[in-house]
Amino acid sequence: MEATQTNDERVRIAADTPGLGLRKGRVLVAEDDDDTRRLIARALRRYGYEVVEARNGVDLLSRIEATALPSAWREPSFTAIISDNLMPELSGLDVLGVLGCAHWRVPFIVMSAFADRETRDEARALGATAFLEKPFRIEELAAAVGAAARAH
């Protein structure tokens, strides 16, 4: 792959790679850019994940709440959550903070095109499993999701 390829082109190429078998888990992908979200979701499906899509931080939280297990467990039924950081209404870090306050321990992967050291440190402090700087290779994302799934 050439270094001049855009993130969308990389994801599009990876999405056409054959899947790796049976369903590996359920992943929630939050990205406010529709095309990027769809490409990431398609690629992860090809890797064998069931994918639920969210358009922003508020949508992300509503999808988490809609799938949380009853009463005492209160854990969302996702293997991993992948979220863009800069989104309308609530950022990925805002959502990560809310999950931490609720004591939900779901592997959370933050992705961002604007990744300074402070943002990375904050993500780690809030409990992010991984931080991916855009543009990234879909294989990097798949590896981060796989590691999160194994740890979960």
Secondary structure, 3 states (H helix, E strand, C coil): CCCCCCHHHHHHHHHCCCCCCCCCEEEEEECCCHHHHHHHHHHHHHCCEEEEEECCHHHHHHHHHHHECCCCCCCECCCEEEEECCCCCCCHHHHHHHHHHCCCCCCEEEEECCCCHHHHHHHHHHCCCEEEECCCCHHHHHHHHHHHHHHC
